[in-house]
Amino acid sequence: MADANGRVVELNEAAARLFPRARPGTSLAATMPDWLAEAHRVADRPGTGAEPVRGQVGERSFEAYPTRAPDRNVMWWLVDDTDRRRAETELVAERQRATFLAETSTALLSTLNIDRCTDVTVRLAAEHLADAAVLVMPGVGDRLPTAFAIRGAGVSRRTVQADAKEVPGLSEALQGLPPVPSHRIDPGELPSWAVPEAFSGPVGAVVVTPLPAHGIPVGALILLRRSGLPVFSENEEISARIFAARAGAALSTARMYAEQAGITAILKRELLPPRLRHVHGVDFAGAYRASVRSDLIGGDFYDVHPGADEAAESLVVLGDVCGKGLEAAVTTGKIRTTLHALLPMAGDHMRMLSLLNEALLNTESSRFATLVLASAVRTGDRVRLRLTSAGHPPPLIVRSDGGVEKAATQGDLIGTFADIEATTVRVELAPGETCVLYTDGITEVRGGPLGEAALFGEQRLMDALSECAGMPGEAIVERVQMLAAQWAGNREHDDMAIVAITAPHGGRRKAAERHPRGRET
């Protein structure tokens, strides 16, 4: 209790322990904390309520509640609220950490680009966990890819030539070992390359933590705090490890996506059908459309293997592997590779098909395929063909008068039966006539102008080809592909492939106009 003059009137045993210099008659200003003496000084002012005041006494926090007496003395009741305020502070901090980690997950998972994911990781770490952050990724030899960020500034990246052992705990973190506590890392031991160039002032505290991902670390995070600031607390180190785990998972996912995208791109380059042109006096044209718009490859394919010279036959292969998408494309790649190895036997279609059949039966894949082989050679102004179908729709011959004929070839599909049979027929094309090879994705597409989902069918295809008499092979291919696409509309359809073999009008083209042996995709 204190009087209106600010002197102690009375104090109990607990107050005497808290304020050992206070005695009855001593001044509050001399024996009490400033915040309590000031609160008593204004306690009698008009309009001043009996609201509590807060302040520190040593390392403890208190709330002081005044009670006024009629004699103008004021009784002060002090309540120790240190633990409550600490709990409230920790609760607020925990809510902030939870919000930060939730936002972190959203930001990291919003991209599968490895560079953007790296930038987001180091920027968030600098903004919310430290004053600066350095992300170190596993390198080759002594070359370490790194990303740097300072709070309030941008992100920079470079590859440094350094030994990870120069940073305490970094070599272990890059191997996925548990982090070293920050109090065991001397900031003075940091090499200059581990501190961003624009970082002002000496480093006061350091945390090094791995970025784990599916058991394999994708890097390590170095967190830097300026000198003069508190060192990293245990809770802050825990938050850093949780953040590092989420960042590591995101970086690993982005890296895996980049690797898979690269593999898919390579496969697509290798599996896409070649672009066809004029070869040894014969015009070739082709087109392909995958069943799924987002895919470039599928189960239909075609190839043209030019003969050694103008007197040798060029081999055309068009096929259809059951199924669609990337899995069918892989089987397609196996078939194309096998047929390429069997080119020395191209003079015997049946022998090639039998060996291909054996190769497919000896693989683990249960997929089968239909094929049509066409060997073409220019003789005078005409093109002579040998055609063999293996379970595939027979080629269609477009004559100069508009007639359309089916080649009389048929046979067993490939990859199902141990023994197969097929018939080979010979066809001759006069100038301007075309042989069309196609897959059933064209004839079996459903649609129509009235939405009745009817099959395009073989007859519609033959009628369309009849109207294309005398047209170049490329025009025929474009016409058929356009009609099939219009018929399908927005409906799903199977893969579509078509190849046109045409005997050109006039004499032979110059050698400079012939298509080179290499593929153009």
Rosetta blueprint (number, residue, H / E / L):
1 M L
2 A E
3 D L
4 A L
5 N L
6 G L
7 R E
8 V E
9 V L
10 E L
11 L L
12 N L
13 E H
14 A H
15 A H
16 A H
17 R H
18 L H
19 F L
20 P L
21 R L
22 A L
23 R L
24 P L
25 G L
26 T L
27 S E
28 L H
29 A H
30 A H
31 T H
32 M L
33 P L
34 D H
35 W H
36 L H
37 A H
38 E H
39 A H
40 H H
41 R H
42 V L
43 A L
44 D L
45 R L
46 P L
47 G L
48 T L
49 G L
50 A L
51 E L
52 P L
53 V E
54 R E
55 G E
56 Q E
57 V E
58 G L
59 E L
60 R E
61 S E
62 F E
63 E E
64 A E
65 Y E
66 P E
67 T E
68 R E
69 A L
70 P L
71 D L
72 R L
73 N L
74 V E
75 M E
76 W E
77 W E
78 L E
79 V E
80 D E
81 D L
82 T H
83 D H
84 R H
85 R H
86 R H
87 A H
88 E H
89 T H
90 E H
91 L H
92 V H
93 A H
94 E H
95 R H
96 Q H
97 R H
98 A H
99 T H
100 F H
101 L H
102 A H
103 E H
104 T H
105 S H
106 T H
107 A H
108 L H
109 L H
110 S L
111 T L
112 L L
113 N L
114 I H
115 D H
116 R H
117 C H
118 T H
119 D H
120 V H
121 T H
122 V H
123 R H
124 L H
125 A H
126 A H
127 E H
128 H H
129 L L
130 A L
131 D L
132 A E
133 A E
134 V E
135 L E
136 V E
137 M L
138 P L
139 G L
140 V E
141 G L
142 D L
143 R E
144 L E
145 P E
146 T E
147 A E
148 F E
149 A E
150 I E
151 R L
152 G L
153 A L
154 G L
155 V E
156 S E
157 R E
158 R E
159 T E
160 V E
161 Q E
162 A L
163 D L
164 A H
165 K H
166 E H
167 V L
168 P L
169 G L
170 L H
171 S H
172 E H
173 A H
174 L H
175 Q L
176 G L
177 L L
178 P L
179 P L
180 V E
181 P L
182 S H
183 H H
184 R H
185 I L
186 D L
187 P H
188 G H
189 E H
190 L L
191 P L
192 S H
193 W H
194 A H
195 V L
196 P L
197 E L
198 A L
199 F L
200 S L
201 G L
202 P L
203 V E
204 G E
205 A E
206 V E
207 V E
208 V E
209 T E
210 P E
211 L L
212 P L
213 A L
214 H L
215 G L
216 I L
217 P L
218 V L
219 G L
220 A E
221 L E
222 I E
223 L E
224 L E
225 R E
226 R E
227 S L
228 G L
229 L L
230 P L
231 V L
232 F L
233 S L
234 E H
235 N H
236 E H
237 E H
238 I H
239 S H
240 A H
241 R H
242 I H
243 F H
244 A H
245 A H
246 R H
247 A H
248 G H
249 A H
250 A H
251 L H
252 S H
253 T H
254 A H
255 R H
256 M H
257 Y H
258 A H
259 E H
260 Q H
261 A H
262 G H
263 I H
264 T H
265 A H
266 I H
267 L H
268 K H
269 R H
270 E H
271 L H
272 L L
273 P L
274 P L
275 R L
276 L L
277 R L
278 H E
279 V E
280 H L
281 G L
282 V E
283 D E
284 F E
285 A E
286 G E
287 A E
288 Y E
289 R E
290 A L
291 S L
292 V L
293 R L
294 S L
295 D L
296 L L
297 I L
298 G L
299 G L
300 D E
301 F E
302 Y E
303 D E
304 V E
305 H E
306 P L
307 G L
308 A L
309 D L
310 E L
311 A L
312 A L
313 E L
314 S E
315 L E
316 V E
317 V E
318 L E
319 G E
320 D E
321 V E
322 C L
323 G L
324 K L
325 G H
326 L H
327 E H
328 A H
329 A H
330 V H
331 T H
332 T H
333 G H
334 K H
335 I H
336 R H
337 T H
338 T H
339 L H
340 H H
341 A H
342 L L
343 L H
344 P H
345 M H
346 A L
347 G L
348 D L
349 H H
350 M H
351 R H
352 M H
353 L H
354 S H
355 L H
356 L H
357 N H
358 E H
359 A H
360 L H
361 L H
362 N L
363 T L
364 E L
365 S L
366 S L
367 R L
368 F L
369 A E
370 T E
371 L E
372 V E
373 L E
374 A E
375 S E
376 A E
377 V E
378 R E
379 T E
380 G L
381 D L
382 R E
383 V E
384 R E
385 L E
386 R E
387 L E
388 T E
389 S E
390 A E
391 G E
392 H L
393 P L
394 P L
395 P L
396 L E
397 I E
398 V E
399 R L
400 S L
401 D L
402 G L
403 G L
404 V E
405 E E
406 K E
407 A L
408 A L
409 T L
410 Q L
411 G E
412 D L
413 L L
414 I E
415 G L
416 T L
417 F L
418 A L
419 D L
420 I L
421 E L
422 A E
423 T L
424 T E
425 V E
426 R E
427 V E
428 E E
429 L E
430 A L
431 P L
432 G L
433 E L
434 T E
435 C E
436 V E
437 L E
438 Y E
439 T L
440 D H
441 G H
442 I H
443 T H
444 E L
445 V L
446 R E
447 G E
448 G L
449 P L
450 L L
451 G L
452 E L
453 A L
454 A E
455 L E
456 F L
457 G H
458 E H
459 Q H
460 R H
461 L H
462 M H
463 D H
464 A H
465 L H
466 S H
467 E L
468 C L
469 A L
470 G L
471 M L
472 P L
473 G H
474 E H
475 A H
476 I H
477 V H
478 E H
479 R H
480 V H
481 Q H
482 M H
483 L H
484 A H
485 A H
486 Q H
487 W H
488 A H
489 G L
490 N L
491 R L
492 E L
493 H L
494 D L
495 D L
496 M E
497 A E
498 I E
499 V E
500 A E
501 I E
502 T E
503 A L
504 P L
505 H L
506 G L
507 G L
508 R L
509 R L
510 K L
511 A H
512 A H
513 E H
514 R L
515 H L
516 P L
517 R L
518 G L
519 R L
520 E L
521 T L
